[in-house]
Amino acid sequence: MTVPQIDLETADLLSDAAVADPYPLLAALREQDPVHWSAKYRSWFITRYDDVAGALRDERFSSDRISPYRRAKLENPETDPGLRAAFGVLEDWMVFKDQPDHKRLRRLLSRAFTPRAVAEMTPRVDEIAEELLRDVREHHDGSGTLDLIGDYAYPLTASVIADMLGVPREDRGRFKDWSDQITGLVFGGMGDSSRHAVGAQGMAELTAYLSELIRAHEQHPADDLISAMISARDADDALSHDEVIATGVLLLFAGHETTTNLIGSALLALMQHPDQRHALEARPELLPGAVEEALRFDGPAKTVARVMGDDVELRGRRLRRGERVFLSPSAANRDPEVFDDPDTFDIGREKSAQLGFGVGMHYCLGAPLARLEASVAIPRAFQRLPGLRETGERLEWHPVLLSRGMRRFPARFDAR
């Protein structure tokens, strides 16, 4: 990619052009102003690989961005109690904790989220993928069209995490609405004045549902994540009832949102690069590399939000305590100082130090599950839907700063 000359003072990652394709703007930021202050967002944007990776490991770049917001914005007694309660749940999410709280919650949760438990999900993931693709083949309207997000990627990932948590199958349809409502609280939605009220309502309904489910599991334990979280113990420590609820919300939300986006973007990249798709079909052993390359090339983590816990000097700029920072894995993952020919999608890359799952203490706990689901979902779609391709319709991407994913992915296959 030839790095475009862009007026960075007026550049906006939420413009229509940047939502559809953020990489020209991210490249301009990375080359022209890698530690950039945005007056529009009153935040720093950091885009070079070494800086992003270093900040993700640096505890001065605090993950606790919920508590300061709650104290500054929600302490007013006139604030909607439902909104305060919603942010109280977010405040208990492990991903918004610094040490020592993060280490404590991660240690307790990791005992319920073991590699063995993930590996044992492989037959179930494969079964769900086959069921969904069979439904697509049997119930299409004759045109061979489908939405790869709504008909495949989302229900697959949502079903997997619901299975792991022990959510009854008949209740799973409700989680998409709740998740969509909560998205506005977690990822933001500039210009959406209703997102707080909608998010608070969704959070209230979801936490009430999970509270009842946890009580049922306390009386009748099962072989699932909710029971494992309830019984998690480390010396005299345990997850509190509120922490189990908050972690359940986190897993249901993060357990499908990121992986849905990964599967969608990976399928899109393979469709748009038929040489790579044919290489994968000819050499299935390239599949792990294809998943890593999808994470690097167009992964679901566009930016990661942090709040400065202390003053830091970086490339001649002073980032002051309390200021917000957006670290961009999407920009870092195309840094030519680290990756050869970074704007080329190449599933045969010899190494991929991509930052899609983060690094350091906040490395994604669900990364093995996401890799498993993508490794099943991607080849299955091409195998079971012959001639799978784009329809040519304009793709709609979620207009948010933090994540990168499609609202819908219209596709077509050879129905006969």
N, C-alpha and C positions, 0 to 999 in steps of 0.2 A: 504493500500500500504506500503510495506517495502521501506523506503527511500533509494535509491541507493547512493553509494559513487561515486561521479562524480568529475572529475577535473574541478573545476569551472573556472579556468583561461582560459581553452580552450573551455568551454561549449558555445553553440551557439543556441539561441532560433529559429534561422532560418535554422538550419540543417534539413535535410529531416526527421530525426527521431523526432525532436522536433516540426516541423510543423505538422506532423501527430498526435503526442501525446505530448503536452508540459508538462504534469503533473509530470512525473518523474523528469525532470530538475527543474521545479518550486518547487517541494517538497524538492529537494536537496538544492536549494538556500534558501528556507524558514528555513530549519533546520540547515544548515552549515554556511550560511553567509547571514542573512536576509537583511542587507544593503550592497549590493555588488557593487563594482566598476568594470565595464566591460571596459577593455582597448580597445576591439574591437569596441564597440559602443561609447566609450568616454562618458559613462553615468552611473548613479546609477540605480540599480534595487532593489526595496523595495517590500517584499513579505509577511510579516506577517500581519494578519488582523488588529490588533490595530494600527500598523504603517501606513498601507494603508488608513484606515478610518480616522486616525488623520491627515494625509497629505492632504487628499481630503478636509478637513475642514480648513486647515491652509493656510491663504492667502500668506504666505511666499513661498509656492509652487505655483508659478504663472502659470496661464493658458495661458498667453500671450507669446506663443512660436513662433508666426508668425512675429511680429514686429522686434524682435532681428535678426531673420534670414534675413528678408528683408533688414534691415539696414546693416548687415554684408556682405551679399552675392549679393544683387541686386541693390545697389546704383551706381555701376559702369555704366556709360553712355553707355558702349558697351553691357550691358545686354539686352537680347531680351525684347522689350517693352511688348510683349504679356505675357511673364513670370511675369514681374512686375505687370501687370494688374491682372493676375490670383491670385497672392499672395495678391494684394490689396483687392480682393473680400474675400479671406479667412480671412484677417485681420479684416473684418467687421462681421465675424461670432460671434455670442454670445458666443459660447463655447470657443473661444480664447480670451475672454475679462476678465479682472479683474474688481474689484469695482473701481469707481462707474458705469462704462460703462455697465458692465454685468447686474447689478440691473436695470438700466434704460431700456435696450433692453428687458430683461425678463419681466419687468412690462408691457411694451407696447405689447409685443407679447402674453403674457398670456391672455390678453383680447380677443385675436382672437383665442386662443387655449384652450377654456374652457372645463371643464369636461362635460358640457351639450352638447357641439358640438361633443365631442368624443362619448358620449353615443348615440347620434342621428345617428351615423354612423353604429350602430350594424346591422340593416337590410341590409344596402348596403354591408358591409363586408361579411355577410352571402350569399348574392346574388352573389357576385363576386366569392366566394369560390365554390359555387354550379355550376356556369357557367364553371369555369376552370376544375373542376372534371368531369363534364358532357362531356366536350370536350375531356378530356383524355380517358374516357370510349368509346366515339363514334369514335375516330380517332386513336386509337392505332393500331399497325401493326399486331395484332393478337397474339402477344406474351405477352401482358399485361405488357409491360415495359414503364417506363417514367423516366424523370429526375425531382425529387421532387423540385429542386431549379428552373431550367429554365421553367418547365411546370406549377409550382404551387406556391411555396413560393415567388419567385421574382415578377411574374405578379400580384399576389394578393396584396402584399404590395405596389408595384409601382402604381397600379390602385387606391388604397385607398388614398394615399397621393395626387395623381394627381386629383382625384375627389374633395378632400378637398380644393386644391389650385385653382381649376377651369381651369385645363388644358384640352383642347379639346381631346376627346378620340382618334381621328385619329393621334394625335401628340405623343402619349405616347410611341410608339415603339422607338422613337429617344432618350428617356431619358436613356435607358440602356447603349447605346454607350457612351453618355456624362458622365454618372456616372462612368463607367469603366475607362474612360480616367482620370477623376478627382481623382480617387482612389490613383493613384501614387503620387499625390501632398499631399493628406491628410494623408494616412497611410504609405507612403514610400514604396520603392521597391528596397532593396539593390541589387546592381549589374545590375539594369535596367537603362542604361545610357540614354534611350530615354524618361523616365517618365516625365521629366519636359516639354519637347517640346510637347509631346502628351497631357499632362494635361493642358497646356496653350491653346492648340487648342480647346480641349473640353470645357474649361471654357469660352473661347471667344464665341463659338457658343451658349452655354447655356445662357450666360448672354445677348447676343443679342436677343435670343428668348424671354427670360423673360422680357426684356425691352419693347419689342413690346406688350407682353401680358399685362403688367402693364399699358401701355398707353391706351390700349383698355378698361381695367377695370376702368381707371380714367374717361373715357367718358361714359361708360356704367357699373356702379357698379352691382355686383351680390352677391348672398348669398354664398360666399366662402372666403377662407383665404386670397387671394390676395386683395380682396376688403376690408376685415377686417383690414389687415395690412395698407392699404392706408389710411383708415379712423381712425386708432388707434390714440387716443389723450389722453394725461394726462396733465392737466393744459395747459401750453404753449408748451408742448413737442409733438413731433411726430416722426415717422420713416421717415428718408430722402429717396429720390428716390433710392440712392445707397444702403441704408440699407434694403429697401424692396427687391431689387434685390439680395443682399447677403443673406438675410434671406430666400428668395425663393429657392436659390441654396442649402442652408443648409437643408431646409425641404425636398426638393426633394431627396437630397443625404442621409441624416441621416434618413429620414422618411421611407426608404425602406431597406437600407443596414443592419442596426442592426437587424431589425425584420425578415428579410429574413434569416439571420444567426440563430436567435433564433428558428424560426420554424423548420429549417432544423436540428439543433442539438437536439431539443426536440423530433422530430420524430425518429431520430436515436437512442436516448437514450431509448425510449419506445420500439423500435424494439429489441434492444440488451438486454432489461430487460423485458421479456414477463410477468413475475409475476406482474410488475408494470403496464404494459399495460392492463392486465386482471383486475387488481384492479380498474383502471380508467374506464374501460368499465362497470364494475359492479356497480361502485359508482361514477356517474358523479359529485357529489358534491366535489370530490377530485381535480377537474380541476384547480381551482386557485392555490392549493398547487403544482400541477404538473408543472404549468408554473413557479412558484417561484423556484422549485427544478431544472428545466431545466436551469434557469438563474444561479443558484449556481453551479450546477454540471459541465456544459460545456457551459457557457454563451458566448455571442459575444464580450465582452470587455476583451481581454487578458491582455492588459496593457493600461495605461493612461499616456500621456506625460505631464510633467511639466518642468518649468525652475525655478531654484532657484532665488527668488527675494531678498534673504538675506542669510547670513550664518546661518546654523542650525546644532546643534549637535544631532545626533540620534544613539543610541546604540554604543557610543564611536567613531563614525565616524563624520567628519566635512564635511557637504555638503556646498560647497561654492557658493556664489552669481554668477549667470551666468551658472552654471553647469546644465546639463539636467538630468532629473530623469524619470524613468519609474515605475509607481506604478502599481502593478499587482492585479486586482480584481480576476483573475483566481486562482492565488496562495492563496490569502486571503480567498477566498470562500471555500477552502479545508483545512483551518487551523484547526488542531485537538484541539487547545486551545479553539475554538469557536464552532465547529460542531462535534457532535458525529459521529464516523465512517464516516469521510468526503468523502472517496472515494467510498461510496455506494450511488447509486441512489435510493432515497426513497421519493416518492411523498406524504407520510403521515407524514413527519416531522412536529412536533408540532409548531416550529417556524423557520423562515428563515430570518436572518438579512443579506441576501446576498447583495453584493456591485455591482451587475451587472448594475444598473442604477445610481451608484454613491451615494453620500450623500452630505449634505450641500447645498451651494448656487448653485452648478453646478448639482444638482440632475436633471436627464433627464426630460425635460419638456414634452417629448412625451411618457413617461412611460405608462400612461393610455391607449394610442392608441396601443402601442406595446402589452400590456397585452390583450387588446380586440382582436386584430388580431390573436394572438397566441391561445387565448381561443376559437376562432371560427375555425381556420385552423387545429388545431391538431386533435380534435375529428372528424371533417368532413372528413378528409383524411382517417381515419380508417373505418368510417361508409360507405363511398361511394366507397372505393376501397378494396373489400374483400381480406383478406389474404395478405395485404400490408407487404412487407418484403424487405430486402436487396437482391441485385443480387449476392453478393459475389465479385463484382469488387472492386478493390482498390479505396478508396476514395481519392479525390484530395482536399487538403485544401489550402486556400490562403496563400502564403508565406510572411506574413507581421507580424510585431511586435505588432501592436496595436489591431487588430481584430482577431476573431476566426470564420471562416466560410468556408463552402465548395464551390468549384467552380461548381461541379456537384454532384448530389446525385442519382445515378442509383438505381431504385427500381422496383419491380415487384408486380403485383396483379393478382388475379384469374379472368382472362378475361371472363370466361363463366358465 
